[in-house]
Amino acid sequence: MKLSRSAFIIIIIVVNIAIDQISKFWVRNYVDPFKETQLLGDTLILTNVENTGAFLGMGSDLNPTIKIIVLLILPIAVLGFLLRYVFKDKSIDKLSLIGFSCILGGGFANIYDRIIYGSVTDFLHIDLGGVFKTGIFNMADLSVTTGMIMILIASYIYRKAK
């Protein structure tokens, strides 16, 4: 049985949302707020923080009305347009399609948190000895980032092929 294109997209989106929401549920229930736990030495650290802003807490001190527009209404509109594009444009290559679906899953997962909890639970931090260091992020952020990387790789591959 061959999976339809639409089912493929929906499965990727739902799996990304599920992984994110399950991990956040676990962190909210079993990790004390602000307590750092080393998962892999100083390289991978678990810390439970609630982020009321966007990426790395940016916008957390915005006026409440502006915050609703920038952190809820605008992202919902963008995700709506992206969702429509992904289902309508049948010419999207497979790698980009997976990338867009990961972005949608991660985006919807973080929006869900903002609506239900008023913040997004972040909990992972990577530090590669000062060479590379992230802020605290979650699985939805990882989905969005992975999706972007996949789209960039696909655009490079398919541009070369032309």
Contacts in CASP RR format, 6 or more apart in sequence:
PFRMAT RR
TARGET T0000
AUTHOR 0000-0000-0000
METHOD contacts of the structure
MODEL  1
MKLSRSAFIIIIIVVNIAIDQISKFWVRNYVDPFKETQLLGDTLILTNVE
NTGAFLGMGSDLNPTIKIIVLLILPIAVLGFLLRYVFKDKSIDKLSLIGF
SCILGGGFANIYDRIIYGSVTDFLHIDLGGVFKTGIFNMADLSVTTGMIM
ILIASYIYRKAK
3 11 0 8 1.000
5 90 0 8 1.000
5 97 0 8 1.000
6 87 0 8 1.000
8 97 0 8 1.000
8 101 0 8 1.000
9 86 0 8 1.000
9 87 0 8 1.000
9 97 0 8 1.000
9 101 0 8 1.000
12 98 0 8 1.000
12 101 0 8 1.000
12 102 0 8 1.000
12 105 0 8 1.000
13 101 0 8 1.000
13 104 0 8 1.000
13 105 0 8 1.000
13 108 0 8 1.000
14 105 0 8 1.000
16 101 0 8 1.000
16 102 0 8 1.000
16 104 0 8 1.000
16 105 0 8 1.000
16 106 0 8 1.000
16 109 0 8 1.000
16 139 0 8 1.000
16 140 0 8 1.000
16 143 0 8 1.000
17 105 0 8 1.000
17 106 0 8 1.000
17 108 0 8 1.000
17 109 0 8 1.000
17 112 0 8 1.000
17 140 0 8 1.000
19 139 0 8 1.000
19 143 0 8 1.000
20 105 0 8 1.000
20 106 0 8 1.000
20 109 0 8 1.000
20 110 0 8 1.000
20 138 0 8 1.000
20 139 0 8 1.000
20 140 0 8 1.000
20 143 0 8 1.000
21 109 0 8 1.000
21 112 0 8 1.000
23 123 0 8 1.000
23 138 0 8 1.000
23 139 0 8 1.000
24 113 0 8 1.000
24 121 0 8 1.000
24 123 0 8 1.000
24 138 0 8 1.000
24 139 0 8 1.000
27 46 0 8 1.000
27 48 0 8 1.000
27 121 0 8 1.000
27 123 0 8 1.000
28 48 0 8 1.000
28 121 0 8 1.000
31 37 0 8 1.000
31 46 0 8 1.000
31 47 0 8 1.000
31 48 0 8 1.000
31 123 0 8 1.000
32 48 0 8 1.000
33 48 0 8 1.000
33 49 0 8 1.000
33 50 0 8 1.000
34 47 0 8 1.000
34 48 0 8 1.000
34 49 0 8 1.000
35 47 0 8 1.000
35 48 0 8 1.000
36 45 0 8 1.000
36 46 0 8 1.000
36 47 0 8 1.000
37 45 0 8 1.000
37 46 0 8 1.000
37 47 0 8 1.000
38 44 0 8 1.000
38 45 0 8 1.000
38 46 0 8 1.000
39 45 0 8 1.000
39 46 0 8 1.000
42 127 0 8 1.000
42 129 0 8 1.000
43 126 0 8 1.000
43 127 0 8 1.000
43 128 0 8 1.000
43 129 0 8 1.000
44 124 0 8 1.000
44 125 0 8 1.000
44 126 0 8 1.000
45 124 0 8 1.000
45 125 0 8 1.000
45 126 0 8 1.000
45 127 0 8 1.000
46 123 0 8 1.000
46 124 0 8 1.000
46 125 0 8 1.000
47 122 0 8 1.000
47 123 0 8 1.000
47 124 0 8 1.000
47 125 0 8 1.000
47 136 0 8 1.000
48 121 0 8 1.000
48 123 0 8 1.000
49 121 0 8 1.000
49 122 0 8 1.000
49 123 0 8 1.000
49 136 0 8 1.000
50 117 0 8 1.000
50 119 0 8 1.000
50 120 0 8 1.000
50 121 0 8 1.000
50 122 0 8 1.000
51 57 0 8 1.000
51 60 0 8 1.000
51 119 0 8 1.000
51 120 0 8 1.000
51 121 0 8 1.000
51 122 0 8 1.000
51 136 0 8 1.000
52 60 0 8 1.000
52 118 0 8 1.000
52 119 0 8 1.000
52 120 0 8 1.000
53 59 0 8 1.000
53 60 0 8 1.000
53 62 0 8 1.000
53 67 0 8 1.000
53 71 0 8 1.000
53 119 0 8 1.000
53 120 0 8 1.000
54 70 0 8 1.000
54 71 0 8 1.000
55 141 0 8 1.000
56 135 0 8 1.000
59 67 0 8 1.000
59 70 0 8 1.000
59 71 0 8 1.000
62 70 0 8 1.000
62 71 0 8 1.000
71 114 0 8 1.000
72 111 0 8 1.000
72 114 0 8 1.000
72 115 0 8 1.000
75 107 0 8 1.000
75 110 0 8 1.000
75 111 0 8 1.000
76 111 0 8 1.000
79 104 0 8 1.000
79 107 0 8 1.000
79 108 0 8 1.000
79 111 0 8 1.000
82 100 0 8 1.000
82 103 0 8 1.000
82 104 0 8 1.000
83 104 0 8 1.000
85 100 0 8 1.000
86 92 0 8 1.000
86 97 0 8 1.000
86 100 0 8 1.000
86 101 0 8 1.000
86 104 0 8 1.000
92 100 0 8 1.000
93 154 0 8 1.000
93 158 0 8 1.000
95 150 0 8 1.000
95 151 0 8 1.000
95 153 0 8 1.000
95 154 0 8 1.000
95 157 0 8 1.000
96 150 0 8 1.000
96 151 0 8 1.000
96 154 0 8 1.000
96 155 0 8 1.000
98 147 0 8 1.000
98 150 0 8 1.000
99 146 0 8 1.000
99 147 0 8 1.000
99 148 0 8 1.000
99 150 0 8 1.000
99 151 0 8 1.000
99 154 0 8 1.000
100 147 0 8 1.000
100 151 0 8 1.000
102 143 0 8 1.000
102 144 0 8 1.000
102 146 0 8 1.000
102 147 0 8 1.000
102 150 0 8 1.000
103 143 0 8 1.000
103 144 0 8 1.000
103 147 0 8 1.000
103 148 0 8 1.000
103 151 0 8 1.000
105 140 0 8 1.000
105 143 0 8 1.000
106 139 0 8 1.000
106 140 0 8 1.000
106 141 0 8 1.000
106 143 0 8 1.000
106 144 0 8 1.000
107 140 0 8 1.000
107 143 0 8 1.000
107 144 0 8 1.000
109 139 0 8 1.000
109 140 0 8 1.000
109 143 0 8 1.000
110 120 0 8 1.000
110 138 0 8 1.000
110 140 0 8 1.000
110 141 0 8 1.000
113 119 0 8 1.000
113 120 0 8 1.000
113 121 0 8 1.000
113 140 0 8 1.000
114 120 0 8 1.000
120 138 0 8 1.000
120 140 0 8 1.000
121 138 0 8 1.000
122 136 0 8 1.000
122 137 0 8 1.000
122 138 0 8 1.000
122 141 0 8 1.000
123 136 0 8 1.000
123 137 0 8 1.000
123 138 0 8 1.000
124 134 0 8 1.000
124 136 0 8 1.000
124 137 0 8 1.000
124 138 0 8 1.000
124 139 0 8 1.000
124 142 0 8 1.000
125 134 0 8 1.000
125 135 0 8 1.000
125 136 0 8 1.000
125 137 0 8 1.000
126 132 0 8 1.000
126 133 0 8 1.000
126 134 0 8 1.000
127 133 0 8 1.000
127 134 0 8 1.000
END
